[in-house]
Amino acid sequence: MKKVAVGQAGGPTAVINATLAGFVKEVERDHSLLFIKNGYEGLAKGSYYECDKEMLKSISLHRDVPGACLGSGRFPLTDDHIESGVRRLKKEGVDALVFIGGNGTMEALKKIDREAKKQQYPLQVLGLPKTVDNDLGETDHAPGFGSSARYVAQATRDMSRDLASMKNFEKVRVLETMGRNAGWLAAASGLLQQYDEEGPHVIAIPERPLKKETLLEGVTNALSRYGHATVVVSEGVTWSEGSQVQREIVDGRPVLGGISNEIAAFLKKECNVMTRAELLGMNQRSFSAVVSDIDREEAYTVGRVGAEWIRDGLSNVMVSITRHSYHRYTARMIPVQLEDVVKAGERVMPEQFIQNRKLYYEWLKPLIGEDVSVYPPPLKGDEVYVE
């Protein structure tokens, strides 16, 4: 019997607890568990939940609840923290360490593996993927992204319909999504667009600097044809002559946000119309009402497979989702080396998806689930745009 420590790290998703529940249900049959509080902060400070029947029941009940039930956060993990954390795990008699997280989590696990070897401590290390903005390398996608993409797509369509009904007052709406350096979420905003009148009319992603003349052309074209324009922009977008917009820096980490305000101010001045900026905010990663069924199922399966690999002795790997087909969706879980995940860095949108949005939507559609409502076409009317 092994003693397995498990934690959740980084920004949560709507299905991160499903991964934990799948892992715990499978692993507790053969092994004992130790739960790490508040992500890597708990590892550094030796803060744990002990495993008992009530704890196991609570985790099972949290399977479909958003947020990280063990606590997560963004702790500035240093080499000293890693050294002391590994010593604490060794003292606790932990045989295996598992974290659910994204790029930073996998990098930290690789460093922990290195430190354990340095201390001559045979620690089994395993990463379980999660992300909302799909920037994790060496996997087709990660649990959390499908639900976030679904939310962004539905919110954009709904807010565009709302804007159309208010076009005699408000004419331009700028929606800001998550996505520091990758435009997967922002690009997903157009997935449900069935009619030209519906937004988004302009999408801006971090992979392409935003040119003011291109933005203005797209917006004025929509205004002249429909009387309103919806713009979607990733938080990491830069102007062609600028840099990313930062709100503040917390523990040395830049917190992005505010490019939508700059765009709205620019369009209001240039077009002389009522313009509003909106942050889609934390609903992107926590709105349980629009969770994708396939996303929840895959999240649970990632946890279950990770538990099987603990039993099999796999170490220094991450569970990766491999897709077999775009059209009839099937996928399987394979192990990839943590070193390869770290080397891959942040996964941006491939050129083929940037150039061919339809191809991207074919890839994305299976991940958001099938029970998405279909809207009738907008009522036709005379569209007049006054300069």
C-alpha positions as CSV (number, residue, x, y, z in Angstrom):
1,M,0.0,0.0,0.0
2,K,1.3,3.5,-1.0
3,K,0.6,6.7,0.8
4,V,-0.5,9.2,-1.9
5,A,-0.6,13.0,-1.5
6,V,-2.8,15.0,-3.9
7,G,-3.4,18.7,-4.4
8,Q,-5.0,21.2,-6.8
9,A,-3.0,24.2,-8.1
10,G,-3.5,27.3,-10.2
11,G,-6.7,28.8,-11.4
12,P,-9.6,26.4,-10.9
13,T,-12.0,25.2,-13.6
14,A,-15.6,24.1,-13.5
15,V,-14.5,20.5,-13.6
16,I,-11.3,20.3,-11.6
17,N,-13.2,18.6,-8.7
18,A,-14.4,15.9,-11.1
19,T,-10.7,15.0,-11.7
20,L,-10.0,14.9,-8.0
21,A,-13.2,12.8,-7.4
22,G,-12.2,10.3,-10.2
23,F,-8.7,10.0,-8.8
24,V,-9.7,9.6,-5.2
25,K,-12.4,7.0,-5.9
26,E,-10.0,4.8,-7.8
27,V,-6.9,5.2,-5.7
28,E,-8.5,4.8,-2.2
29,R,-9.3,1.2,-3.0
30,D,-5.6,0.2,-2.6
31,H,-3.8,3.1,-1.0
32,S,-4.0,5.7,1.7
33,L,-4.5,9.4,0.9
34,L,-3.2,12.7,2.2
35,F,-4.8,15.9,0.9
36,I,-2.7,19.1,0.4
37,K,-4.4,22.3,1.4
38,N,-4.3,25.4,-0.9
39,G,-2.1,24.0,-3.6
40,Y,1.7,24.5,-3.4
41,E,1.3,26.8,-0.4
42,G,0.2,23.7,1.5
43,L,3.1,21.7,0.2
44,A,5.6,24.4,1.2
45,K,4.0,24.8,4.7
46,G,3.1,21.2,5.4
47,S,-0.6,22.0,5.5
48,Y,-2.8,18.9,4.9
49,Y,-6.2,17.3,5.3
50,E,-6.2,13.8,6.7
51,C,-8.2,11.2,4.9
52,D,-11.3,9.8,6.7
53,K,-14.8,8.7,5.6
54,E,-16.2,12.2,5.9
55,M,-13.4,13.6,3.8
56,L,-13.9,11.0,1.1
57,K,-17.7,11.7,1.1
58,S,-17.1,15.4,0.8
59,I,-14.9,15.0,-2.2
60,S,-17.4,12.8,-3.9
61,L,-20.2,15.4,-3.2
62,H,-17.9,18.1,-4.8
63,R,-17.6,16.2,-8.0
64,D,-19.9,18.6,-10.0
65,V,-19.1,21.7,-8.0
66,P,-16.9,24.4,-9.5
67,G,-13.8,25.8,-7.7
68,A,-11.0,23.7,-6.2
69,C,-12.4,22.1,-3.0
70,L,-9.0,21.4,-1.5
71,G,-8.0,25.1,-2.1
72,S,-5.7,26.2,-4.9
73,G,-4.3,29.6,-5.6
74,R,-1.1,30.9,-7.1
75,F,1.7,30.5,-4.5
76,P,5.2,31.8,-5.5
77,L,6.9,28.5,-5.0
78,T,10.7,28.9,-4.6
79,D,13.5,26.4,-4.6
80,D,13.6,26.6,-0.8
81,H,9.9,25.9,-0.6
82,I,10.4,22.8,-2.8
83,E,13.3,21.5,-0.7
84,S,11.4,21.9,2.6
85,G,8.2,20.6,1.0
86,V,9.9,17.4,-0.2
87,R,11.4,16.9,3.2
88,R,7.9,17.2,4.8
89,L,6.5,14.6,2.3
90,K,9.4,12.3,3.2
91,K,8.7,12.8,6.9
92,E,5.0,12.0,6.3
93,G,5.9,8.8,4.6
94,V,4.4,9.8,1.3
95,D,5.2,7.5,-1.6
96,A,3.5,9.4,-4.4
97,L,2.7,13.0,-5.1
98,V,-0.1,14.1,-7.5
99,F,-1.1,17.6,-8.5
100,I,-3.9,18.7,-10.8
101,G,-2.9,21.8,-12.6
102,G,-1.6,23.6,-15.7
103,N,1.8,24.7,-17.1
104,G,3.1,26.1,-13.8
105,T,2.0,23.0,-11.9
106,M,3.8,20.6,-14.3
107,E,7.0,22.7,-14.2
108,A,6.8,22.6,-10.4
109,L,6.3,18.8,-10.4
110,K,9.4,18.4,-12.5
111,K,11.4,20.5,-10.0
112,I,10.0,18.4,-7.1
113,D,11.0,15.2,-8.9
114,R,14.5,16.6,-9.3
115,E,14.7,17.6,-5.6
116,A,13.4,14.2,-4.5
117,K,16.2,12.5,-6.4
118,K,18.7,14.9,-4.9
119,Q,17.5,13.8,-1.5
120,Q,17.6,10.1,-2.5
121,Y,13.9,9.9,-1.9
122,P,12.0,7.5,-4.3
123,L,9.0,9.7,-4.7
124,Q,6.5,8.9,-7.5
125,V,5.3,12.1,-9.2
126,L,2.3,12.5,-11.5
127,G,0.5,15.4,-13.1
128,L,-3.2,15.6,-14.0
129,P,-4.0,18.4,-16.5
130,K,-6.5,21.2,-16.3
131,T,-6.8,24.6,-18.0
132,V,-9.5,27.0,-19.1
133,D,-7.5,28.7,-21.9
134,N,-6.1,25.5,-23.5
135,D,-2.4,26.6,-23.3
136,L,-1.1,23.4,-21.8
137,G,1.3,21.6,-24.1
138,E,1.6,17.9,-25.1
139,T,-2.2,17.2,-24.9
140,D,-4.9,17.7,-27.5
141,H,-6.8,19.8,-24.8
142,A,-7.2,19.7,-21.1
143,P,-10.2,19.3,-18.8
144,G,-11.8,22.7,-18.1
145,F,-11.3,24.2,-21.6
146,G,-14.4,22.7,-23.1
147,S,-16.7,24.1,-20.5
148,S,-15.0,27.5,-20.6
149,A,-15.3,27.6,-24.5
150,R,-19.0,26.7,-24.2
151,Y,-19.6,29.5,-21.8
152,V,-17.7,32.1,-24.0
153,A,-19.6,30.9,-27.1
154,Q,-23.0,31.1,-25.4
155,A,-22.3,34.4,-23.6
156,T,-21.1,36.0,-26.8
157,R,-24.2,34.9,-28.8
158,D,-26.6,36.0,-26.0
159,M,-24.9,39.4,-25.4
160,S,-24.9,40.0,-29.2
161,R,-28.7,39.4,-29.3
162,D,-29.1,41.7,-26.3
163,L,-27.0,44.4,-28.0
164,A,-29.1,44.1,-31.2
165,S,-32.2,45.0,-29.2
166,M,-30.5,48.1,-27.8
167,K,-28.9,49.4,-30.9
168,N,-30.9,52.7,-30.8
169,F,-28.9,53.4,-27.6
170,E,-25.8,51.2,-27.5
171,K,-24.1,50.2,-30.7
172,V,-20.7,48.6,-29.8
173,R,-19.9,46.0,-27.1
174,V,-16.4,44.8,-26.4
175,L,-16.1,41.5,-24.6
176,E,-12.9,40.4,-22.9
177,T,-12.0,36.8,-22.4
178,M,-9.2,35.0,-20.5
179,G,-6.1,33.9,-22.4
180,R,-2.8,35.4,-21.6
181,N,-0.9,34.4,-24.7
182,A,-3.3,32.0,-26.4
183,G,-6.5,32.9,-28.2
184,W,-8.3,29.6,-27.9
185,L,-11.1,31.0,-25.8
186,A,-11.5,34.3,-27.6
187,A,-11.7,32.4,-30.9
188,A,-14.3,30.1,-29.4
189,S,-16.7,33.1,-29.2
190,G,-17.8,32.6,-32.8
191,L,-18.6,28.9,-32.5
192,L,-22.4,29.3,-32.3
193,Q,-22.7,32.2,-34.8
194,Q,-25.3,31.1,-37.3
195,Y,-26.2,34.4,-38.9
196,D,-24.2,37.4,-40.1
197,E,-26.1,39.8,-37.8
198,E,-25.0,37.9,-34.7
199,G,-21.7,38.6,-33.1
200,P,-18.8,38.3,-32.9
201,H,-18.1,40.7,-35.8
202,V,-14.5,41.1,-34.8
203,I,-12.2,38.7,-32.8
204,A,-8.8,39.7,-31.6
205,I,-6.3,37.0,-30.2
206,P,-2.8,37.3,-28.7
207,E,-1.2,35.5,-31.6
208,R,-1.8,38.5,-33.8
209,P,-1.1,42.1,-32.8
210,L,-4.3,44.2,-33.2
211,K,-4.1,46.9,-35.9
212,K,-6.4,49.8,-35.2
213,E,-7.3,50.2,-38.9
214,T,-8.3,46.5,-39.1
215,L,-10.4,46.8,-36.0
216,L,-12.1,50.0,-37.2
217,E,-12.8,48.5,-40.6
218,G,-14.5,45.5,-39.0
219,V,-16.6,47.5,-36.6
220,T,-17.7,50.2,-39.1
221,N,-18.7,47.5,-41.6
222,A,-20.9,45.8,-39.0
223,L,-22.4,49.1,-37.9
224,S,-23.3,50.0,-41.4
225,R,-24.9,46.6,-42.2
226,Y,-26.5,45.7,-38.9
227,G,-26.5,48.9,-36.7
228,H,-24.5,47.2,-34.0
229,A,-21.1,45.5,-33.5
230,T,-19.8,42.9,-31.0
231,V,-16.0,42.7,-30.6
232,V,-14.3,39.8,-28.6
233,V,-10.8,40.3,-27.4
234,S,-8.5,38.1,-25.4
235,E,-7.0,39.7,-22.2
236,G,-3.5,39.1,-23.7
237,V,-4.0,41.0,-27.0
238,T,-1.6,43.8,-27.7
239,W,-2.0,46.7,-30.1
240,S,0.4,46.5,-33.0
241,E,2.4,49.3,-31.5
242,G,1.9,48.4,-27.8
243,S,2.2,45.8,-25.1
244,Q,-0.1,43.7,-22.9
245,V,-2.3,45.6,-20.5
246,Q,-1.6,44.8,-16.9
247,R,-3.9,45.6,-14.0
248,E,-1.3,44.9,-11.3
249,I,1.5,42.6,-10.3
250,V,0.9,40.1,-7.5
251,D,3.8,38.2,-6.1
252,G,5.8,39.0,-9.2
253,R,3.1,37.7,-11.6
254,P,1.5,40.2,-13.9
255,V,-2.3,40.2,-13.8
256,L,-3.7,41.0,-17.2
257,G,-6.9,42.9,-18.0
258,G,-8.2,46.1,-19.4
259,I,-7.5,45.9,-23.2
260,S,-11.3,45.9,-23.7
261,N,-11.5,49.3,-22.1
262,E,-8.8,50.7,-24.4
263,I,-10.5,49.2,-27.4
264,A,-13.9,50.6,-26.3
265,A,-12.5,54.1,-25.7
266,F,-10.8,54.0,-29.2
267,L,-14.0,52.9,-30.9
268,K,-16.2,55.4,-29.1
269,K,-13.9,58.2,-30.2
270,E,-13.5,57.0,-33.8
271,C,-17.2,56.0,-34.4
272,N,-18.9,58.5,-32.1
273,V,-21.3,55.9,-30.8
274,M,-22.2,54.5,-27.3
275,T,-19.7,51.8,-26.6
276,R,-19.4,49.4,-23.6
277,A,-16.5,47.1,-22.4
278,E,-17.4,43.9,-20.6
279,L,-15.2,41.4,-18.8
280,L,-16.6,37.9,-19.1
281,G,-14.8,37.3,-15.8
282,M,-14.6,34.3,-13.6
283,N,-17.8,32.8,-15.0
284,Q,-15.6,31.5,-17.7
285,R,-14.1,29.0,-15.3
286,S,-16.9,28.5,-12.8
287,F,-20.3,28.8,-14.3
288,S,-21.7,25.3,-13.6
289,A,-25.0,25.8,-15.6
290,V,-23.1,25.5,-18.9
291,V,-20.6,22.8,-18.1
292,S,-19.9,20.5,-21.0
293,D,-20.9,16.9,-20.4
294,I,-17.9,15.6,-22.3
295,D,-15.6,17.9,-20.4
296,R,-16.9,16.7,-17.0
297,E,-16.6,13.0,-18.2
298,E,-13.1,13.5,-19.4
299,A,-12.1,15.3,-16.2
300,Y,-13.2,12.4,-14.2
301,T,-11.5,9.9,-16.5
302,V,-8.2,11.8,-16.3
303,G,-8.4,11.4,-12.5
304,R,-9.3,7.7,-12.7
305,V,-6.5,6.9,-15.2
306,G,-4.0,8.8,-13.1
307,A,-4.9,6.6,-10.1
308,E,-4.4,3.5,-12.2
309,W,-0.9,4.8,-13.1
310,I,-0.1,5.3,-9.5
311,R,-0.9,1.7,-9.0
312,D,1.3,0.8,-12.0
313,G,4.2,2.8,-10.8
314,L,4.4,5.4,-13.6
315,S,6.3,8.5,-12.5
316,N,7.4,11.9,-13.8
317,V,4.6,11.9,-16.3
318,M,1.3,13.8,-17.1
319,V,-1.9,12.3,-18.3
320,S,-2.4,13.5,-21.9
321,I,-5.6,13.4,-23.9
322,T,-5.0,12.1,-27.4
323,R,-7.8,12.6,-30.1
324,H,-8.4,9.9,-32.7
325,S,-10.8,11.8,-35.0
326,Y,-12.1,15.3,-35.6
327,H,-15.5,14.3,-36.9
328,R,-16.5,11.3,-34.7
329,Y,-14.9,12.2,-31.5
330,T,-12.9,9.6,-29.6
331,A,-10.0,10.0,-27.3
332,R,-7.6,8.0,-25.1
333,M,-5.3,8.9,-22.3
334,I,-1.5,8.4,-22.7
335,P,1.5,9.3,-20.4
336,V,3.8,12.1,-21.5
337,Q,7.0,13.1,-19.8
338,L,6.8,16.1,-17.6
339,E,10.0,17.3,-19.1
340,D,8.3,17.4,-22.6
341,V,5.4,19.3,-21.2
342,V,7.7,21.9,-19.7
343,K,9.7,22.2,-22.9
344,A,6.5,22.7,-25.0
345,G,5.7,25.8,-23.0
346,E,2.5,27.7,-23.5
347,R,0.4,26.2,-26.3
348,V,-0.8,28.9,-28.7
349,M,-3.3,28.4,-31.5
350,P,-1.8,26.7,-34.5
351,E,-1.6,28.6,-37.7
352,Q,-4.1,26.4,-39.5
353,F,-6.8,27.3,-36.9
354,I,-6.0,31.0,-37.1
355,Q,-6.2,31.0,-40.8
356,N,-9.2,28.7,-41.1
357,R,-11.7,29.4,-38.3
358,K,-14.1,26.8,-39.6
359,L,-11.5,24.1,-39.1
360,Y,-11.0,25.2,-35.6
361,Y,-14.7,25.0,-34.9
362,E,-14.9,21.5,-36.3
363,W,-12.1,20.6,-33.8
364,L,-13.8,22.4,-30.9
365,K,-17.4,21.4,-31.4
366,P,-17.2,17.9,-29.7
367,L,-15.6,19.4,-26.6
368,I,-18.5,21.7,-25.7
369,G,-21.2,19.0,-25.6
370,E,-24.3,18.5,-27.7
371,D,-27.2,20.0,-25.8
372,V,-26.7,23.6,-27.1
373,S,-29.9,25.5,-28.1
374,V,-30.4,26.8,-31.6
375,Y,-31.8,30.3,-32.1
376,P,-34.1,31.5,-34.9
377,P,-32.7,34.2,-37.3
378,P,-32.9,37.8,-36.1
379,L,-35.9,39.8,-37.3
380,K,-35.1,41.9,-40.3
381,G,-35.2,45.7,-40.1
382,D,-33.9,48.8,-41.7
383,E,-30.4,49.3,-40.4
384,V,-29.2,52.9,-40.3
385,Y,-25.8,54.0,-39.0
386,V,-25.3,57.8,-38.5
387,E,-21.8,59.0,-38.5
